[in-house]
Amino acid sequence: MLSLYDFSIDYVKAPTLIRTSGLRFGWKLSSDHTDVLQRSYRIVIAEGRKIVCDTGVVLSSAVCDVT
């Protein structure tokens, strides 16, 4: 099983969002299988039920400094 953990925004694990642009996201991957790699990601930010930002699917193995 693949799971994500240690989410961060601007290198902070429990941030208080003040700005809405120029944010840097990060996360770590864990899997019970070997040689598992990320090929894409999608970041969705919502305020209540209202979607504020949706990156769509991004083909990238990046897990840190994601803007």
C-alpha positions, 0 to 999 in steps of 0.5 A: 500500500502507498501512503503519504505523510509529513505534509508541509507548506513552506517547510512547516508541518502545521502552517497557518496560511496567510498568503495564497500564492507562491506556496511550496508544498512537500510530502513523503511517500511510504510503501510496503513494496520496493521500488515504488516511485511517484509519477504524478501528483495533484494538489487541491486546496479547499475552503469548506466545500469551495475549491480555491486551487486545483493544479490538475494532474501534474506529471512529476516525481517531485515531492518537495519544493512543489509550487 
